[in-house]
């Protein structure tokens, strides 16, 4: 009989590409999938080739939300059938772990980030302490754990002496050329376009500094696609500085449409600041989206990003987050056509490695033990 995996997340399922790819891979392996998350007031209907379930939550965020969500998740898992529970991030792990113990089921933990050092917990010692205690209680008891990059995996291995594997969040390999044009997408054809995309454009991810850098750039458009708290800051900067013709902000887009936008830009940016460990050791998903689109990148000097720069030479890094420095680096990226074309060639090689078709083999090795 086909084994069932209950896949648990705390978001509304719609835009989580990592979880979507994971579910598809596990379904292809022969597992029956049930994806469990939450429903927000503006959540759209989703259609997936497997079961989904979303809780309507009274609380939208904070301690009451996480407590209520785990309460709902616990009883849902307890009274439903599954052979394996897959918890995505620490905020679903308490309920999943307890049910796995009570029902003697297998549990797998996918840590999407270094959760206890996340930006949302910075300067909040009490909730950080609570999450860390939960992690210390559960993590050493887990046998099947993987995370998004080697730096975070090493932290967990050193702290908990656990066999943590790595499954990076790669986009699918592009097999068809995207034919969308800037005109069709409402973008200027006479400017260089610098793109920042992401579901969490929050403070310390470089959006504010890039917006301020636009005062020092001509013939360049800064395009933001996504959501997050820092978008409003950029909106204010655009109005106060009179940069309406230099900065364009778009909401989150369906993945297929986002790919079209990414394919027509000239430079992708990822400018996270190492202000806490989660950003210091991050490997942003957007980097691989840029690579698959063949777009050179400008990034901050983070360990995981520099590793890829050194391996493939696909762009440049900034020395600081000073807006003038960022503007100077953007100009430098476009100043040498031969070097820019070399980056484009190197991106083709990088795209052959950094794709989900390759990375999913790591995921398959984790779950083959349950077949």
C-alpha positions as CSV (number, residue, x, y, z in Angstrom):
1,X,0.0,0.0,0.0
2,X,1.2,3.5,-0.8
3,X,2.7,5.3,2.2
4,X,1.2,8.7,3.2
5,X,3.3,11.7,4.2
6,X,1.6,14.6,6.1
7,X,3.6,17.7,5.1
8,X,3.2,20.5,7.6
9,X,3.8,24.3,7.0
10,X,2.6,27.4,8.8
11,X,2.0,29.5,5.7
12,X,-0.9,29.5,3.3
13,X,0.8,27.1,0.8
14,X,0.3,29.4,-2.2
15,X,3.9,30.8,-2.8
16,X,6.1,28.2,-1.0
17,X,8.0,26.9,-3.9
18,X,10.3,24.7,-1.8
19,X,7.4,22.8,-0.3
20,X,5.7,22.6,-3.7
21,X,8.7,21.0,-5.3
22,X,9.3,18.7,-2.3
23,X,5.7,17.4,-2.5
24,X,6.0,16.8,-6.3
25,X,9.2,14.9,-5.8
26,X,7.8,12.8,-3.0
27,X,4.7,12.1,-5.0
28,X,6.8,11.0,-8.0
29,X,8.6,8.6,-5.6
30,X,5.3,6.9,-4.9
31,X,4.2,8.5,-1.7
32,X,0.7,9.8,-1.1
33,X,0.9,13.5,0.0
34,X,-1.3,15.6,2.3
35,X,-0.1,19.2,2.6
36,X,-1.3,21.1,5.7
37,X,-1.1,24.8,6.2
38,X,-3.2,27.9,7.0
39,X,-5.7,30.0,5.2
40,X,-5.3,33.8,5.2
41,X,-8.2,36.2,4.5
42,X,-6.7,36.9,1.0
43,X,-5.6,33.3,0.3
44,X,-6.5,32.1,-3.2
45,X,-7.8,28.7,-4.0
46,X,-5.0,26.2,-4.9
47,X,-5.1,23.2,-7.1
48,X,-2.5,20.5,-6.5
49,X,-2.4,16.9,-7.6
50,X,-2.5,15.8,-3.9
51,X,-4.6,16.5,-0.9
52,X,-4.4,19.9,0.8
53,X,-5.8,21.2,4.1
54,X,-5.7,24.8,5.4
55,X,-6.7,26.0,8.9
56,X,-8.7,29.2,9.3
57,X,-6.9,30.9,12.2
58,X,-8.3,33.5,14.6
59,X,-4.8,34.9,15.3
60,X,-2.7,36.0,12.4
61,X,0.8,36.3,14.0
62,X,2.7,36.2,17.3
63,X,2.7,33.8,20.2
64,X,-1.1,33.2,20.1
65,X,-0.9,32.3,16.4
66,X,1.9,29.8,16.9
67,X,0.3,28.2,20.0
68,X,-3.1,28.0,18.3
69,X,-1.7,26.7,15.0
70,X,0.2,23.9,16.8
71,X,-2.9,23.0,18.8
72,X,-4.9,22.7,15.6
73,X,-2.1,20.8,13.8
74,X,-1.6,18.4,16.7
75,X,-5.3,17.2,16.7
76,X,-5.5,17.2,12.9
77,X,-2.4,14.9,12.7
78,X,-3.5,12.8,15.7
79,X,-6.9,11.9,14.1
80,X,-5.7,11.5,10.5
81,X,-3.8,8.7,8.9
82,X,-0.2,9.0,7.9
83,X,3.0,7.0,7.9
84,X,5.5,9.9,8.0
85,X,5.2,13.5,9.2
86,X,7.4,16.1,7.4
87,X,7.7,19.3,9.4
88,X,8.9,22.4,7.6
89,X,10.6,24.8,10.0
90,X,10.6,24.9,13.8
91,X,7.1,26.5,14.0
92,X,5.4,23.2,13.0
93,X,7.8,20.8,14.8
94,X,6.2,20.7,18.3
95,X,2.9,19.4,17.1
96,X,4.5,17.0,14.6
97,X,7.0,15.7,17.0
98,X,4.4,15.0,19.7
99,X,2.1,13.2,17.3
100,X,4.9,11.1,15.9
101,X,5.8,10.0,19.4
102,X,2.3,9.2,20.4
103,X,1.5,7.3,17.2
104,X,5.0,5.9,16.7
105,X,5.3,7.3,13.3
106,X,8.5,8.5,11.4
107,X,9.2,12.2,11.5
108,X,11.4,14.3,9.1
109,X,12.5,17.8,9.8
110,X,13.2,20.3,6.9
111,X,14.8,23.5,8.4
112,X,14.3,26.2,5.8
113,X,16.5,28.6,7.8
114,X,18.4,29.0,11.0
115,X,15.1,29.7,12.7
116,X,16.2,30.8,16.2
117,X,18.5,33.4,14.7
118,X,15.8,34.7,12.2
119,X,15.3,38.5,11.7
120,X,11.9,38.3,13.4
121,X,13.4,37.2,16.6
122,X,16.2,39.8,16.7
123,X,15.9,42.0,19.8
124,X,13.2,39.8,21.2
125,X,14.9,37.7,23.9
126,X,11.9,36.0,25.4
127,X,10.3,34.4,22.2
128,X,13.8,33.6,21.0
129,X,14.5,31.8,24.3
130,X,11.2,29.8,24.0
131,X,11.9,28.7,20.4
132,X,15.5,27.7,21.4
133,X,14.3,25.6,24.3
134,X,11.8,23.8,22.0
135,X,14.6,23.2,19.5
136,X,17.0,21.9,22.2
137,X,14.3,19.6,23.5
138,X,13.3,18.1,20.1
139,X,16.3,18.3,17.8
140,X,18.6,15.7,19.5
141,X,15.8,13.2,19.3
142,X,15.4,13.5,15.5
143,X,17.0,11.0,13.1
144,X,16.0,12.5,9.7
145,X,16.9,16.2,9.3
146,X,18.0,18.3,6.3
147,X,18.4,22.0,5.8
148,X,19.1,24.6,3.0
149,X,22.9,25.0,3.0
150,X,26.1,23.6,4.4
151,X,26.8,26.5,6.8
152,X,23.5,26.0,8.7
153,X,23.9,22.2,8.6
154,X,27.3,22.5,10.2
155,X,25.9,24.7,13.0
156,X,23.3,22.0,13.8
157,X,25.8,19.2,13.6
158,X,28.1,20.9,15.9
159,X,25.4,21.9,18.4
160,X,23.4,18.7,18.5
161,X,25.7,16.1,17.0
162,X,22.9,15.2,14.6
163,X,23.3,13.8,11.1
164,X,22.0,16.9,9.2
165,X,21.9,16.7,5.5
166,X,21.6,19.5,2.9
167,X,18.9,19.9,0.3
168,X,19.2,23.4,-1.2
169,X,16.2,25.3,-2.6
170,X,16.8,25.3,-6.3
171,X,14.3,26.2,-9.1
172,X,13.5,23.8,-11.9
173,X,15.9,23.8,-14.8
174,X,14.6,26.0,-17.6
175,X,14.1,23.8,-20.6
176,X,12.2,26.3,-22.7
177,X,13.3,29.8,-23.7
178,X,11.0,32.5,-22.3
179,X,9.8,34.7,-25.1
180,X,8.2,37.4,-23.0
181,X,9.3,41.0,-23.9
182,X,9.7,44.1,-21.7
183,X,7.0,45.8,-23.7
184,X,4.5,43.0,-22.9
185,X,5.5,43.2,-19.2
186,X,5.2,47.0,-19.1
187,X,8.9,47.6,-18.5
188,X,11.1,50.2,-20.3
189,X,13.2,49.1,-23.2
190,X,15.8,51.9,-22.9
191,X,17.1,51.3,-19.4
192,X,19.2,48.8,-17.6
193,X,16.9,46.9,-15.1
194,X,18.1,45.8,-11.6
195,X,15.8,43.3,-10.0
196,X,15.2,42.4,-6.3
197,X,12.6,39.6,-5.9
198,X,11.5,37.8,-2.9
199,X,8.6,36.8,-0.6
200,X,10.3,38.4,2.4
201,X,11.7,41.8,1.4
202,X,12.3,42.8,5.0
203,X,14.7,45.2,6.8
204,X,18.4,44.5,6.4
205,X,17.9,42.8,3.0
206,X,19.3,45.8,1.0
207,X,16.1,47.1,-0.5
208,X,16.3,50.5,1.3
209,X,20.0,51.0,0.4
210,X,19.4,50.0,-3.3
211,X,16.5,52.5,-3.4
212,X,18.8,55.3,-2.1
213,X,21.5,54.3,-4.5
214,X,19.1,55.2,-7.4
215,X,19.7,58.9,-6.6
216,X,23.2,58.3,-8.0
217,X,22.3,56.2,-11.1
218,X,21.1,57.3,-14.5
219,X,19.5,55.1,-17.2
220,X,18.7,52.4,-14.6
221,X,15.4,51.1,-13.2
222,X,15.2,49.4,-9.9
223,X,12.4,46.7,-10.0
224,X,11.1,45.1,-6.9
225,X,8.8,42.1,-7.1
226,X,7.5,40.5,-3.9
227,X,6.3,41.4,-0.5
228,X,7.7,42.3,2.9
229,X,7.9,45.2,5.4
230,X,10.7,47.0,3.6
231,X,8.6,47.6,0.5
232,X,6.8,50.4,2.3
233,X,10.1,52.0,3.2
234,X,11.1,51.9,-0.5
235,X,7.7,53.4,-1.5
236,X,8.3,56.3,0.9
237,X,11.8,56.9,-0.5
238,X,10.5,56.8,-4.0
239,X,8.0,59.5,-3.2
240,X,10.2,61.7,-1.0
241,X,13.2,61.6,-3.4
242,X,11.2,61.9,-6.6
243,X,12.3,58.6,-7.9
244,X,9.0,57.4,-9.4
245,X,10.6,56.9,-12.9
246,X,13.5,55.0,-11.4
247,X,11.8,52.6,-9.0
248,X,9.0,50.2,-9.8
249,X,7.3,48.0,-7.2
250,X,5.2,45.0,-8.0
251,X,3.4,42.6,-5.7
252,X,4.2,38.9,-5.5
253,X,3.6,37.2,-8.9
254,X,2.7,33.6,-9.8
255,X,5.9,31.6,-10.4
256,X,5.5,31.4,-14.2
257,X,5.0,35.1,-14.5
258,X,7.9,35.9,-12.1
259,X,10.1,33.8,-14.4
260,X,9.1,36.1,-17.3
261,X,10.1,39.2,-15.4
262,X,13.4,37.7,-14.3
263,X,14.3,36.7,-17.9
264,X,14.2,40.3,-19.2
265,X,16.3,42.1,-16.5
266,X,20.0,42.9,-16.7
267,X,21.1,42.4,-13.1
268,X,19.7,40.5,-10.1
269,X,20.6,41.6,-6.6
270,X,20.8,39.9,-3.2
271,X,22.1,42.3,-0.6
272,X,21.3,40.8,2.8
273,X,23.3,42.2,5.7
274,X,25.0,39.9,8.1
275,X,23.3,41.5,11.1
276,X,22.3,38.1,12.6
277,X,23.3,34.6,12.0
278,X,20.4,33.6,9.8
279,X,21.3,36.2,7.2
280,X,25.1,35.7,7.7
281,X,24.8,32.1,6.7
282,X,21.9,32.5,4.2
283,X,21.8,31.2,0.7
284,X,18.8,33.2,-0.8
285,X,16.5,31.3,-3.2
286,X,16.5,34.3,-5.5
287,X,20.2,33.7,-6.4
288,X,19.3,30.4,-8.1
289,X,16.3,32.0,-9.9
290,X,18.7,34.6,-11.3
291,X,21.1,31.8,-12.3
292,X,18.4,29.9,-14.1
293,X,17.3,33.1,-15.9
294,X,20.9,33.7,-17.0
295,X,21.0,37.0,-15.2
296,X,24.4,38.3,-13.7
297,X,24.2,39.1,-10.0
298,X,25.4,41.7,-7.5
299,X,25.4,40.3,-4.0
300,X,26.7,41.1,-0.5
301,X,29.7,39.2,0.8
302,X,28.1,36.3,2.6
303,X,29.9,33.0,3.0
304,X,27.5,30.9,1.0
305,X,27.2,33.6,-1.8
306,X,31.0,34.0,-2.1
307,X,31.3,30.3,-2.4
308,X,29.2,30.4,-5.6
309,X,31.0,33.5,-6.9
310,X,34.3,31.8,-6.5
311,X,33.1,28.6,-8.1
312,X,31.5,30.2,-11.2
313,X,32.3,34.0,-11.5
314,X,28.7,35.2,-12.3
315,X,28.8,38.8,-11.1
316,X,30.2,41.0,-8.4
317,X,30.0,41.6,-4.6
318,X,29.6,44.9,-2.7
319,X,32.1,46.0,-0.2
320,X,29.6,47.9,2.0
321,X,25.9,48.8,2.1
322,X,26.6,52.5,1.5
323,X,24.2,53.6,-1.3
324,X,27.0,55.3,-3.2
325,X,29.1,52.1,-3.0
326,X,26.1,50.1,-4.3
327,X,25.5,52.6,-7.1
328,X,29.2,52.4,-8.1
329,X,29.1,48.6,-8.2
330,X,26.0,48.7,-10.4
331,X,27.7,51.0,-12.8
332,X,30.8,48.7,-12.7
333,X,28.7,45.7,-13.5
334,X,27.6,47.3,-16.8
335,X,30.9,49.1,-17.6
336,X,32.7,46.1,-19.2
337,X,30.8,44.4,-22.0
338,X,33.3,41.5,-22.4
339,X,33.2,40.7,-18.7
340,X,29.4,40.9,-18.6
341,X,29.2,38.5,-21.5
342,X,31.7,36.2,-19.7
343,X,29.3,36.1,-16.7
344,X,26.5,35.2,-19.0
345,X,28.5,32.2,-20.3
346,X,29.4,31.2,-16.8
347,X,25.7,31.3,-15.8
348,X,24.9,28.6,-18.4
349,X,27.4,26.3,-16.7
350,X,26.1,27.2,-13.2
351,X,22.5,26.6,-14.3
352,X,23.5,23.0,-15.3
353,X,24.4,22.3,-11.6
354,X,22.0,24.5,-9.6
355,X,18.6,23.2,-10.4
356,X,15.9,21.1,-8.7
357,X,16.4,18.2,-11.1
358,X,19.9,17.7,-9.5
359,X,19.1,18.8,-6.0
360,X,16.0,16.6,-5.7
361,X,18.2,13.5,-5.7
362,X,19.4,14.6,-2.3
363,X,15.8,14.7,-1.1
364,X,15.1,11.3,-2.6
365,X,18.0,9.8,-0.6
366,X,16.4,11.0,2.6
367,X,13.1,9.4,1.9
368,X,14.2,6.2,0.2
369,X,14.7,4.8,3.7
370,X,10.9,4.8,4.1
371,X,9.9,2.9,0.9
